[in-house]
Amino acid sequence: MTRVFAKPIMDDMDSSTITEIYKVEIETPESGLISVAVTDMTTDKKLTGSTMASPSMMVGILVQDHQERREADPVDQSLAEQKRRRREEIVAESKDVFGDAILANAWLSHPNEAFDGRRPLAVAARDEDGLAAVREVLCALDANRNVFPVRTARSLHVEALDVLLKGKMADAAVARDWDLLAEVARLVSSDAPTELAVTDSSLFKAWREAVTKFHLKGWTNMTPQRVEEVRERAAQRATERASGVVPG
C-alpha cells in the first residue's frame, strides 16, 4: 500500500509555513511484522522502520525523527562550520554532565520547556546566544542533584511503566533518576508479558508500541547494566567535585 500526504510545518527561522510531501509505503507480510518506508519527496530522503503494532504510529515516529535530525543539521552551508563547532562543543559538554553519550543525546534532542519547546541541540547550533543559553541550563543541571524517596518494587514498576508508555525516558535521564531509568530499561528488555495479550490487550499493545518507539529513539543500548555503569560514574564525579577535584 502506497500513500502520499502533505504535512505543513512551521519554520523556526522566519515563522513561515512550509509544506512537506511524504510518500508512505506499507507492507504487511504473513509474518505480522509490518514494514514502513517514508520518503521525503523534496529531498528523496528515505526512512524505514518496522513494527508489530500501528503502522500509522511508525509513520509519525519516522517523520518526527526526520524533522529533528534536519533541525539540528545546518542547511545554510555558509554557516555550516560555525554551527558544526557549536554542536560539537555542546555535545561534548553534555556528555561530561550526564556521563553517558545516550543520555546526553536524549537531553539534547528532547523538546525543552526552557527553550520554548525547542530542542537544546538546535538552540545551541543556531548562534552564540543559543549556545550560551544551553550551557547555562546544563550548568544548572550539573549543580542540581535530586534525591528520590525509597520506592517499593511495585511502585517503581508502575512508575517506570508510565514513563515508558509516555516516552519520558529523557525526563528520567535529566533528573538522574537511575533507579527509574534502570527499571524502564528492564521493562524494555523483558518486553510485554505474553499473557497480558489476554488479560489486558490494550496495555499489551501500548507496551509493545512503546518498546518500538524506545528503540527508534536511540535508547536500544540503554540497558540496565549500562544504567548501573552511568550511576557509578555519576557517583564518582560527585565525589570528585565534593573533594575539590575537577572531573576529567
N, C-alpha and C positions, 0 to 999 in steps of 0.2 A: 504494500500500500504506500503510495507517494502523495504527499500533500505539500502545497506551497502557501505560506502565510506571511503577512507583513506585520512587523512589530514596531510601533512608534516608541522612540526613546528620547530622553532629554539630555542634550549635550551639556556637560558641566562648564565648558569654556565660554559659550555665548548664550546659553539658555534657549537655543533654537531647537525645534523638534526635527528629528531625523527619523526617517522610516527605513527599517532594515527588512530585507526579504530573505526568508529562510525556506529551504526545501527540506522536507522531513520524509524519511524513508523508514518504514517499519516492517520487519519480517518476523513472523511468528511460526517457527518450525514446530514439529511434533514434540520436540524435547521440552517445550514450555518456556525456554529461555528466549525472551523477546529481544531482538537486535534492533537498535535505533541508530540512525545516522541523520545528523543535522548539518546542512551545508549553508553557509553564509553566501548568498548569491552575489553579494557585492565584491567579496574578496576571494570566493571559491574555497574558503577555509572549511574543511570538513571535520566534524566532531562525531565520535562514535561512542556507544555505550550499550550495555545490555542489562536486563532486569527480569526478575521473575514476577514483578508486580505491575505497576501502572506505567505504560509507555508514555502517556502524557506528562507524568511527573518527570520521567527521564528526559524528555524534550526540554522541559523547563529548566532542569539542572544543567543540561549541556549549554543552553543558550545563556544562562546566568554566568556559568563558568567562562564562556567565551567573552562575555562583556567585561567581566572582572579582569581577565588577562589583558584585554585590549586597553582598559582604563589605566592599568599600571604600566603599559608599554608606550613609549613615545611615538607619536605619529609624525610630528614636525621634525624632520631629520636635522634641521639646523640647530635644534635644541637637544638632540638625542644624547650627545656626550654629557651635557650638564645633568640631564635627567638620569642618565645611567649612573653617574657618580653619586647623585643624591640617593638613588635607590640602593646602591651598593653600601653606602655609609649607614643608612637606616636599617638595612637588613643585618649588617654586622653588629650594630649596637643592640638590635632586638634579640639576636641570638645570645649576646652577652647577658642581657637582662633575664631572659627566660631560661637560658641554659640548655636550649634544645632548638634545632632548626625547624622541626614540625610545629612546635608551639609558637615560635616566633612568626612563622609564615601564617599560622592561623590568626594571630592577632593582627598582623599587617593586612591580611586580605578580608578581615571581617568588618562589616559596616560598624562605625563607631559613633556614638552619640556626641562625643567630644568634638567631632568634626562634622556635625550636622548629618550624620548618617553615611558619610563618605568613608572609604577605606584608607587607613593610615598610609599604606604604600603609595597610593595615588596622590594623597595630600603632600607627602614628603617629596615626591618626584616632581611635582608641579613647579615649585620655586623655593627660594631660600627661606622665605617666611613660613611656608608649609613645613619644610624640614625642621625648622626651629620649633614649631608648634608640636610636631610629633615627638621630638626629642624631650620637650617639656613634659608631655604626658608619660613618656617612657620613664623619665626620672622619678615622677610621682609614683608610678607603679613599682619601681625598684625600691623606693623608700617605704612603701606600704606593705607590711607583712600581715596578712589576715590570719586570725586564729579562729578555728572552726570548732564547734561543740562536738563532743564524742557522740557518734551515731551508733545505733544498733545495726546489725547486719541487714535487718528488714528495712529500716528507714533509709539506709544507704542504697539499697537495691531500688526502692521506689523512687528516690530522688534521681538516681543515675538513669533509670529507665525514662523518666520525664525529660532529662537533659538530652538523651539520645533521640527520643521521638520528636523533640522540638529543635534538634540540631544545634544545641547551645554548648557544644564542646569548647568553642573558643572562649566563652564566658568562664567556664571552669578553669581553663588554662590561664586566663588573665588573673583570676582570683588565686591561682596556685593552690587550688583545692585538689591535692594529689590523691587523696582517698576517693573522691568523687570521680576524678578522671580515670583512675585505675579501674573502678567498678564499671564505668562506661565501656572501657576497653575490654573488660571481661565479658560484658553482655554482648559485645560485638563478636568476640572470638567464639563464644558458645552459641551465638545465633538464637533465634526464637525457638523455644521448645516445640517439637512437632505436635505434641499433644494439645498445644494451645490452639492449633488449627481447628480442633473440635470444640474445645471448651470456650474459646473466645476468638472467633475467626477475624473479627475486626482488629483486635490487638495484634494478632499474629501477622496480618497483612501490614499494619502500620510499622511493626517491629522490623519486618523484612525490608520494607521500603527505607526505613531509617538506616539500616545497615548498608544498603546500597548507596545511599547518599553519603554516609560516613566515608566509604572508600572513594567515591567520586570527588569528595572534597579534600582528598590527600591525607587522610588520617590513617591509612592502612598500617603504616609502621608504628603507630602509637599503640603498642601492646602493653599489657600490664607490666611486663618486665622492663620495658623502656620507661614507663612512668616511674617505676621504682628507681631506675638509674638517674632520672631527672631530679627526683626528690633528694637523692643523696648529693648530687651536685649542688642543688639549691641550698641544702643544709651546710655544705662545706663553704659555699660562698658567703652565707650569713655569718658563719663562724669567723671567716677571714675579715669580713667587714667589722665585726664586733671587736676584733683584736687589733684593728687598725691596719691590717694588711690589705693592699689594693689587689682585688682579684685579677688574676692574669688570664 
